Structure formats: structure tokens, C-alpha cells
């Protein structure tokens, strides 16, 4: 039987029986569909070619497991899935570990670091001063949590109160801090 005249399902049955020639026919029949789908999203020849190879390699390796009824639809869906994965990877930012950040060439030297440090210290001071508006116990619990890095359990043991009380006080303090920072950011935005 001439493989090029076979239907997709007949080719797939042959592929499941380890017929590499049937796989070659199916590849030749559909690689342009997969490539075209990938390229229409990515506009990148190398990435689109890699997606074609990845999909067909997975099909060959899992030929005994996969049950594919409509080959063209499967390939288009697989291509879109690989495109989305590729776009997600491109979208995520790469973190770079830098030993000496201050002297790094990655650093943006056009910024005034001294000015930024002063603004940060002023904001930190203002936030600390604003915490005096909180009740004494609430302020104390917030300080133990954020400054001394104690867990809620450790704070409750140290102060002799329930863990739930600690959580409630921290919630109150964090709501206050959020509203303070929100107000400060809005104020800074309008003063720029």
C-alpha cells in the first residue's frame, strides 16, 4: 500500500505499530501547518521550527500512548500550546545574581542613588512616626513581627496573649500601613 494515499487515521495506526515511514509521511503532510501556526504568533523562524520538532518528537516518542482522532486539530492545538509556553518564558524576567551590585555594569548609573536613599530613609522615618497613631500593644506587636522578625507564635508566647490576638493586631497594623503608604504614594505622585 502506498503510504502517501493513506488517511491520517491509517497512518496513525501504522505509526503506533512503529512504522517510521508512515511517520515521515505524516510529518511531511503537516509540518507546514504546525510551523505556520507557530510563526503566525511568534514571527520567529527558529522558535517556530523548534516547536515543530518538539511536537513531532513528542508524538513519535509517545506513539503507543497517544490516541489522536483528528490529527490536524491536535497539531494546531499543540502548536498554540507551545507558542503560549514560549511567550510566557519570554515575558518572565530573568534574574541575574550580581556579587557587587554597587559596582555592577548592570546598574543604571543615570539615577541619583544618594537622592533615592534619602527619599527611602525619609519615607521609612515618616512611616515609623505614623505608627505612633496605633495603640501601644498593636505597635509593639507590629514591631516584634517586622523589626525583630518573630513569628506570630513567638510573639504570643513572649507577650502572653493568644496567637489569634497577635494576628488581629497585625491585621490592624498592616491595614494602617497600607492606607498610609497609599496616601503617601498619591501625595508623591501629585507633588512630582
C-alpha positions, -999 to +999 in steps of 0.1 A: +000+000+000+013+034-009+016+055+023+010+088+007-025+077-003-034+066+033-057+086+055-044+102+087-060+075+109-044+048+088-011+065+090-015+069+128-023+031+131+010+024+112+029+049+134+016+032+166+030+000+151+064+016+149+063+024+111+088+053+108+079+057+070+043+064+080+056+089+105+077+106+077+046+109+055+025+124+084+054+148+092+056+159+055+018+163+054+015+185+085+048+202+094+038+233+075+005+236+094+024+235+127+051+258+115+025+283+101+005+283+133+036+289+155+050+315+131+018+335+129+021+342+166+058+343+172+072+358+139+104+339+147+117+313+123+140+295+147+114+293+175+087+281+151+110+254+137+119+243+172+082+240+181+076+218+150+105+195+161+093+194+197+057+184+188+066+157+163+093+143+185+068+140+214+043+123+190+069+098+179+081+091+215+045+087+228+030+070+197+020+040+219+002+062+244-014+089+223-049+084+209-053+111+182-086+112+163-082+144+143-046+149+136-048+184+121-067+198+151-044+181+175-013+196+158-028+232+157-037+229+194-003+216+203+014+244+183-007+271+201+001+255+235+039+256+227+035+292+215+019+302+247+046+285+267+073+303+246+056+336+251+053+331+288+090+323+291+098+355+271+075+375+292+091+365+325+121+385+335+155+369+340+170+374+374+207+380+374+228+374+405+253+402+410+281+398+436+289+435+438+258+454+429+272+488+437+299+484+411+279+464+386+277+473+349+241+462+351+232+491+373+216+522+359+241+549+367+218+577+354+198+575+387+209+596+417+214+569+443+220+594+471+187+611+464+169+577+463+185+567+496+174+600+513+138+596+500+138+560+512+150+570+547+125+598+548+097+575+539+108+550+565+111+577+592+076+590+583+061+556+584+078+548+618+064+581+632+030+574+618+029+541+636+026+561+669-010+567+659-016+529+665-024+517+700+007+508+720+001+470+720-006+470+683+025+490+676+045+466+698+033+435+680+040+451+646+075+459+657+082+424+670+069+410+638+085+433+613+116+445+631+126+415+652+112+390+626+094+370+652+067+346+642+031+350+655+036+320+678+068+336+693+051+369+698+021+353+715+045+334+739+066+365+746+036+387+754+014+360+770-015+365+746-033+342+722-020+337+687-053+349+673-049+383+692-015+387+676-030+380+641-058+405+647-033+432+659-010+426+629-040+428+605-049+462+621-014+475+618-009+463+582-042+479+572-029+512+587+004+509+570-012+501+536-035+531+539-006+553+550+016+542+521-013+546+496-018+582+508+019+589+506+022+575+471-007+596+459+008+626+475+042+620+459+025+615+426+009+649+427+040+666+440+063+654+412 
